[in-house]
Amino acid sequence: MAEQTHITDHPPEGAAADWTVPQDWSAYSAEDHRTWDTLFARQAKLLPGRASEAYLRGLDVLKLSKPGIPDFEELSERLMQLTGWQVVAVPGLVPDDVFFDHMANRRFVAGNFIRRPDQLDYLQEPDVFHDVFGHVPMLADPRFADYLEAYGRGGLRALELGSLKQLSRLYWYTVEFGLIEEPEGLRIYGSGIVSSFSESRFALDDPSPNRIGFDLERVMRTDYRIDDFQQTYFVIPSFDELLRVTIESDFEPLYARNREKPEIAIDTILPEDRVITRGTQDYARGKAKAAASEPA
């Protein structure tokens, strides 16, 4: 299936009022399935010893190693039995309120298109590989499944309070680019890392980025960038703790306090941070130097 474009105003033709569409699994070409298999094979080889125990367990119990792009109906049946979640197809990015409403009701929206073979390493808009391989295994973990449902409810509230920017940073630094401390060391669970061949190595091995202990208020003040490796990763001690902090925190006064404070730059280490790894920032400096040397 061809890559879709960002949609923002109304459901496209063929979509339901909630923006869902049929996955139309039979429409995938042989090349589409080969692309999935290529992406899956190289990540599955790389992730043992890097990905969190919860992620690897989800990959196994959901039978995602079966060749070809997963059928959402079959995948949802397995997921519903484990945590009550289901996967629903959408034609591309959806409006924030639609996204949060699905999440609050344990429906994970996934793009039904897959990248071209020449886009294996980077695609700006999330496709079925990012959404299913990256996100769905974590939904098989009851604690993370509860966290995402709570996040969906919180997202609808954040829209009412005009605080979506703060809450989106929590999603970015946990769901997309989160690290966790496990007995064997740091492990990755964020979908943006586990689905990326290059960042799944960079996030753990490279000396450049900071790795800082998770703090809710600090995370929601920290900027991020979407077009390159992260300069800071936040590390949770456990999924139980991530869920506890999310459920027990009163976000409305937290939003108000943060609005009175300056935003934190992506490479900053604060005196009160629990620093796990103080990064050299060599990667970011190298990119900046290369950009500066390019002719105008």
N, C-alpha and C positions, 0 to 999 in steps of 0.2 A: 504494500500500500504506500502511496506517495505521502511525503511529509505534509502536514497541515500547517496553516498559518495561525497566528495569535488571533483569537476571537474575543471581543470584549463587550459588544452591545446587545446582541440578542441571539437566541439559539439559531444555528444555521438550518437550512432546509434538511429535513429528514431527522432532526434531533427532537427529542421530547422537551417539554417545558423545563425539565430539570437538567437539560443539556446532554442527557445520555443518548447514546446511539447504539445500535447493534454492533457487536464486535465484528461480525461478518467474517468469522474465522476462515471460511472456505475461500474467501477472496485473496488470501495471502498467496503470493507466488512461491515457487520453489526457491527463488533467490532470496525472498524475504526470510524463509525458514533457515536457509543457509547462513544468512547474516546473523540471525539469532544464535544459531549453533556455534558460529565462530566467536561471537562475543562471549557466549556462555563458557565455552571451553577454556578460553584464556583466563577468564576471571575465576572459574572454578579451580584451575590449577594454581592460581596465585593466592587465593584467599585463606586456605588453611594456615593457621598460625598467625594470621593477620586480622581476620574478621572475628567478631564476638561469638561466643558460644551460642547465644540466642539466635543470631543471624544464620549460622551454619546449621543449627537444628531446624530452623524454619525452612531453609533450602531443601533439607532432606525430607521432612514430614509432608511438605507440599508437593513433592515429586517433581520439582522444577528441572531435574536433570533429564527428563523425558525429551527426546529430540523435537525440535520445532517450537514455534511460538505457542505458548500455552493457550488453551481454550478457557476463556474467562468463566464459563458455566461450570466446567469441571473444577477449576481452581477455587471458585467460590464455594462449591459444595464441601471441599476439604477444609477451607478456611472457616466456614460457618460452624462446622463441627468442633473446631478448636477454640475460636474466640468470638464467633457471632458476626464476623466481618464478611463482606463480599466485595468483589471487584467489579466495577461498572465502567463501560467504555465511554469515552468522550472524544470529540473530534479534534481537540487541541486544548490549549489553556482556557479555563473558564473563569467567569467573574468571581471575586472573592466571596460574596455571600453564598453563591452556589457551591463553591468549594467547601466552605465551612459547614454548610447545612448537610452536605453528603457525609462529611467526616463526623459530625455530631451524631449522625444516625448509622455509623459504622458501615459506610459505603466508601470505598476508596476509588477515586476516579483515576483512570489510566488511559493514556493516549492509545488509540487503536492502530496507529501507523508505526513503521519502523524505519530507521535511518537507512540511507543508501550505503552500499559497501565501501564507498570512498569517504564515509563519515564515521568510521569506526571509533576514532579517538575523541571526537568532540561534536556535539550537536547542541545548539542553543536552546531549542525547545525540547522538553522531555518527551521521549518516545516510549514505546511499549517496553523496550529493554530497560531503560532507566526506571520506569514506573513499576514494572513487575519484578525484574531481577533485583533492582535496588531497594524498593520499598516493601514489597509484599512479604518476604520471609520474616521481617520483624513483626508483622501483624499476627503471626502465629504464636507470638509470645504474649501471654495474658497481661503482663504488666505494661508492655509497650502498647498493646491494643487499647488498654484503658487510658493510657497517656494521650494517644491520638484522639480518642473520643472526647476527652476533656479539653484538648487543644481546640477541637472543632467548636465546642460550646463557647470556649473563651474567645475564639475568633469572631463569632457573631456578636459577642459583647464588646469586643474591641472596636468593631465597626461602629457601634452605637456611641462609643466614648471617643471616637476620633483618635485611637491609639494603635492603629494597625501596624504602623512602622515599627513600634517597639515590639509588638508581639511577633512580627515576621522575623525579627532577629532571633527569637527563641527557636522558631522552626528551623531557621537556617543553621544555627549552631548546634542543634540536636538532631532533628530528623534528617537533615541533608548532610551535615558535616560533623557529626558527633563522634567523639572517642569515649571509651569506657576503660576503667581500670579493672583488670581481672588478675587472678593470682599469678598468671604467667606473664603479665605485663600489660601494656596498653594495647587495646584492640579497637578496630573500627566497627561502627554500626550505621553511620550515616549513609544514606542512599547515594549521595553525590560522590562518596568515596568508594563504596563497594562496587559501584557500577563503572568506575573509571580505572583503566589499566594503569595509568600514570599516577593518579593521585592516591591510589591504594598503596603505592610504594612511598610517595612523597610524604604523606601524612604521618607515617611511622618512622621512616628511615632518614629523611633529609634533616640536616642540622639547622636549616633556615627558619622554619616556623616556630612561634611560641606555642607551648602546650600548657594550658592554665586550668586549674581546678574550677569546676562549674560553680557559678554564683548567679542566681536568677536575675537580680537587679543589674549586675555588671554586664551580663550577656545582653540584656535589653537596651543597654546604652551603647553597645559596641557596633560600629559600622561594619559592613562587609562588601565584598565585590563579587560579581557573578561571572567574571570573564577570565579568571585565572586561579591558580592554586591559592589556598588560604594562607594568610600571614599569621593567623592565630587559630588554634583549635581549642575548644573547651572540653574538658574531660570530666565525665560524671563518675561517681564512685560505684553506682549501681542503678539498675532500672527501677528498683523499689524506691530509691531516694529521689530520682527524677519524678516519678509519679507522686510521691508524697509532697514534694515541694510545690508541684503544680496544683494539686488538689487543695492543699492547706493554705496557700497564699491568697490574700485578698488583692487582686490585681488593680482595682480602681485607685486606691491610694498609692500603689506602687507606680502606676502611670503618672499620677500627679507629681510625685516626688521626682521622678526621672525628668519630667518636663522642666524642672527648675535647675537641672544639672547639665553640664556640657556633654555632648556626645564624645565617645571614646574612639580614637583612631584605631584602625585595624591592627597596627603593629605595636600598640602601647602595652607596657607592663606597669601596673599600678603598685604602689608600696604594699598594699594589703592583699595582693594576689597570692594565691598558693601556686607558685611556679613549679611545674613539673619539669619542663625544659625551657630554658631561656634561649630563644632562637638567635641565630646569627643575622637573619634577614638578608643573607647574601643573595638569595634568589630574587627577591624584590628589588634590591639595589642593582643587580645585574640587568634586570629587565628595564629599570628606569634609565640606566646608563646607555643601554642599547637604543632606547627610544630617543634619548637626547642627541645621540650621534647621527640619527637618521636625517637626511636632508629635508628641509621644509618643503 
